[in-house]
Amino acid sequence: MGPQRNRISGLGCHAFSFKVKVTFTQVTEIKIQEAIFIMSEPAVKRTMKSNTPAYFRKAVPAFLFIFCLILPALSQQADILLKGGHVIDPKNGIDSQMDIEIAGGKIIRVAPDISSQDAKRTVDVKGLYVTPGLIDIHTHVFVGSGQGFADGFSSVSPDDFTFKAGITTVADAGTSGWRNFPVFRKQVIDRSQTRVLAFLNIAGNGMTGFPSEEDINDMDTRMTSLVAEQYPDIIVGIKIGHYRGNEWTPFDRASEAALIAGVPLLVECHLPFLPLEEILKRMRPGDIYTHSFCVASDRECLLDEKGKIKPFVAEAKKRGVRFDVGHGGGMFHFDVAIPALKQGLIPDSFGSDLHRSSMNSGMKNMLDIMSKYFNMGMTFEDIIFRATWNPAQSLRRDDLGHLSEGSVADIAVFSIRKGTFGFVDTGGTRLNGDRRIETELTIRGGKIVYDQNGISATGRIDSQGNRF
Ligand SMILES: [Zn+2]
């Protein structure tokens, strides 16, 4: 809906009434532009010159400017008010009870005790935690009817799994390459409610398996960087993943494409014949190493045989290389993750490596990984930081992972359930725990997309069928 103009004949100019639900910033911007436009209309200028004293002519623009600033605040109505929750927003240093107003798909106000009088819908979230929507930086969601991952049945549809875990943004970890990225975009990215970002595989057709995925002739630095530059809103990095040779050419081409496009390199590290020390040395600050906490045949462990962090790993971490969990179906072991955490190698993000054969194993979703770390001793606040603002930084997306006023309303609401729980790694080892993080509500772009217990439902009924 656009602005509605009402002519106020006595002033010979326009005033504007807004009944629309857009953000304060948007409204203000439009109003200032409109005011400047009207003041510059020749008829208005002529009328003012002939009929008004000079001091009044100067005062009118200032008055209009102030008027434009004040009016939207008076006329704005919230679509949703989240009331009484414990807000954790690490970017803005908020860790206390706050209310959040949402309108036009954006967060318009975060403050204690906002009146529910003007909100279209108030959701009582007292006793629950309200955080930015979670970001899973390692998924495989280029789902299709083919074999394997790229355009295949081994990938999954994001909306089927994200919202029930409080996730509003995923990054696909190089399931597509520059050749089939347009298909991925059309088939999944544009049709999903979840925000889907992507690392582009250096292999032209992405994850097609052996031998095509390992064909060096189809690892094109120029085309990969060009396609990455063509879609800066979606492509957040370049991936090197599966390569079983001992040449550095695939790695270096991926790294160069990332450098040209100005995005990070994601090392999915199924690179059995490339030594870890050299891999980490070749990674730049901000590049991401995933599948970090596992014992696997196709990579060297981050810990030595005594369970100590290898010095070159600590050095890479210090230099700004980022370490993602990348749990998957076989890439997370408590025997590595617990000693690493104790020694300060804390994951920068909780990437799930979501795909068809990982999601029903030890790894259920990213929230389950977060619960694992909660029971391993990490604080809830730190977990939320590493599930929201920190992964947004890994993806170099400052617009995501926080609850700033004016930002997109991607929000999750969680409860912490106490009880007796078990958490399983990909080696079949169980960790006993007493806390589990559970999703109550997920909001994506200002719309409620998941509500576990109906806390936002507008009607109530008892088991006898009586409405109340
Ligand atoms: Zn993966």
Residues whose N, C-alpha, C, O or C-beta is under 5 A from the ligand:
A	BS01	ZN	A173 D353
